[in-house]
Amino acid sequence: MGILEKIAEIEKEISRTQKNKATEYHLGLLKAKLAKYRAQLLEPSKSAGAKGEGFDVMKSGDARVALIGFPSVGKSTFLSLMTSTASEAASYEFTTLTCIPGVIEYKGANIQLLDLPGIIEGAAQGKGRGRQVIAVARTADVVIMMLDATKGDVQRSLLEKELESVGIRLNRTKPNIYFKVLPFFFCIFWEIFNAEVLFREDSTPDEFIDVIVGNRVYMPCLYVYNKVDQISIEEVNRLALRPHSVVISCGMKLNLDYLLETLWEYLALICIYTKKRGERPDFNDAIIMRRGASVEHVCHRIHRTLASQFKYALVWGTSTKYSPQRVGLTHIMEHEDVIQIVKK
């Protein structure tokens, strides 16, 4: 029996098992087995398949965004509008057959945007090129889920189910559970008999399984509803008010600026400007960092030996009580701060 057949068999047993206190243990074992088999689906195949265009794209720029969705929702048009990359767009399905990278230049940052082939239902089980698409999506900092506004909520729920089944958790934080397997343990399907476990918050059995498996990816997701020019204003308002959602029209170029602003917030990027002694700040060449970056992170970005030669820094901006403020390596920088580093 293959992995897909085993997954289908376990899913059937879970669906027909009544949920109560007497069956909790049995359901937990079934979910653990299901998680194990789904993890095996993501492992690269050992058999030599037909050679073709690869999906591996070197990570570049300050952040990576994966653009996923069903065929013909406007991903290729969106890539062409946001970047200088021309991705083929047509009215028929599966126009894009491989991963096409582009770069969004915004606020001095280079954001790599990957246009992935359209996902079909059953992608997590290997249908279409689903496994390759999902593998690339796992490497992104943010997922943009492109949806057809004329299709209602069907596409969103189907895509969430596909990503959930392969360990991609959208707009969720990692469970605050401490787990450590101790020596001399016995484990079959994660039946671990010697481990330290500390629950720091209320958690579900599924979240505990996620911690044990250890290969889950937690990432922010923007649900982008395209083609809003083809639906009523009431429906546009309903979709726009949904959590983590933005409504746009690629055909009429509507609301794209707001989408970029929202994407910037989800990527948690900040711009840091440098200043030399006696000179004005260089506002034309920003250092792009992640929110929460310290002065030490800035030093490493400028030069790998700068932190070892660091004496102090002068910072102007919202992160300081007064400008300039003399700070050390642990000072946390904020967006559009200006820094002058003084060496020993």
SULBELCOR-V553323 format. One record per run of one state. SS is the DSSP state (H for helix, E for strand, L for the rest). FROM is the first residue (numbers start at 0). LEN is the number of residues. Records with the same first field share a line. If there is no record, write none. Layout:
SS: FROM-LEN + FROM-LEN
This chain:
L: 0-2 + 16-4 + 41-21 + 69-5 + 82-17 + 106-2 + 115-7 + 125-4 + 137-4 + 151-2 + 165-2 + 170-6 + 181-13 + 199-5 + 213-3 + 226-1 + 230-2 + 240-4 + 247-1 + 249-4 + 254-1 + 267-1 + 274-12 + 290-3 + 302-4 + 316-8 + 327-4 + 332-4 + 343-1
H: 2-14 + 20-21 + 74-8 + 122-3 + 129-8 + 148-3 + 153-12 + 204-9 + 227-3 + 232-8 + 255-12 + 294-8 + 306-3
E: 62-7 + 99-7 + 108-7 + 141-7 + 167-3 + 176-5 + 194-5 + 216-10 + 244-3 + 248-1 + 253-1 + 268-6 + 286-4 + 293-1 + 309-7 + 324-3 + 331-1 + 336-7
